[in-house]
Structures are given as structure tokens and as C-alpha cells.
Amino acid sequence: MARRKGAVSNEEFLLVLYYNVFFPPSSVMVRREVLNVLGGFREGLDRGEDLEIWFRLLTRGRFVQVPEPLDVYCIAPASLTRRA
């Protein structure tokens, strides 16, 4: 998906989740009160806590993209993401 400013429709976000399946939690900013209302991440899941919360967040509002990178993501050889 090309980077662009502004709101992202729920349909567009669902397509990105379906095809790319991954947004590092460090790349998403969410208001604390929204996470508190949702009960935070469901830590009891074997995997996919981040994907599961993105779907729950979609029930609370819209996502907006920031066009410039604000964090760095590195996959280490022994990371869970690398082994998934």
C-alpha cells in the first residue's frame, strides 16, 4: 500500500491486515483510555495478540496514517516473528 496522509477506511485497514498481517505494536499510537476500555492486549493468546487488538480497535474508531517513519523494526534470527 502506498503511503498517504489522512484517515484510512476500515475496509482498507482490513485489507492491509489480511494481506500483510503485521503492524509492529511499536508503530501504532493509541490513546491509553481506549486501550483501558478494551482491556489491553489479550496476553493469554499463543500468538496474534497484536492482530486481535487491531480488530478490536476498529470497533472504537478509525486509523490514521502518519506519512513518515517514526520507529525502526528489526527481526532478529531468534525472534518469535522470525519463527512464525
C-alpha positions in Angstrom: 0.0 0.0 0.0 1.3 3.4 -0.9 1.9 5.8 2.0 -0.5 8.7 2.2 -1.8 11.2 4.8 -5.2 11.0 6.3 -7.8 8.6 7.6 -7.7 5.0 6.5 -11.1 3.4 5.9 -11.9 0.3 7.9 -12.1 -1.7 4.6 -8.6 -0.5 3.6 -7.2 -1.4 7.0 -8.8 -4.8 6.9 -7.2 -5.5 3.5 -3.8 -4.5 4.8 -4.2 -6.8 7.8 -5.4 -9.6 5.6 -2.5 -9.4 3.1 0.4 -8.1 5.3 -0.9 -9.5 8.6 1.5 -7.4 10.6 1.9 -4.0 12.2 4.5 -3.9 14.9 2.8 -2.6 18.1 5.6 0.0 18.5 4.4 1.5 15.2 0.9 2.3 16.4 -0.1 5.1 18.8 -3.4 4.5 20.7 -5.0 6.6 23.4 -4.5 4.9 26.7 -8.1 5.3 27.7 -9.2 3.4 24.6 -6.8 0.5 25.5 -8.1 0.6 29.0 -11.7 0.3 27.8 -10.8 -2.6 25.6 -8.9 -4.3 28.4 -5.5 -4.1 26.7 -3.8 -6.9 24.9 -5.1 -10.5 25.5 -1.9 -12.0 26.8 -3.3 -15.5 27.1 -3.2 -16.0 23.3 -0.4 -18.2 22.0 0.2 -15.6 19.2 -1.6 -12.8 17.4 -2.2 -10.5 20.4 -1.4 -7.5 18.2 -3.6 -8.7 15.3 -6.5 -9.4 17.7 -6.3 -5.9 19.3 -6.2 -4.2 15.9 -9.6 -5.8 15.1 -11.0 -4.7 18.5 -9.6 -1.2 17.9 -11.5 -1.0 14.6 -14.7 -1.2 16.7 -13.8 2.0 18.5 -12.8 4.3 15.7 -10.7 4.9 12.6 -7.0 4.6 12.0 -4.9 7.5 10.5 -1.5 7.0 8.8 1.5 9.2 9.5 3.5 9.5 6.3 7.0 9.5 7.8 8.6 6.6 9.6 8.7 7.1 13.4 10.3 3.9 14.6 12.6 1.2 13.4 11.7 -2.5 13.4 14.3 -5.3 13.3 13.7 -9.0 13.1 16.4 -10.9 15.0 17.2 -14.5 14.0 15.8 -15.9 17.3 12.7 -13.6 17.4 9.2 -15.1 17.6 8.3 -13.2 14.4 11.1 -14.8 12.5 10.0 -18.3 13.6 6.3 -17.7 12.9 
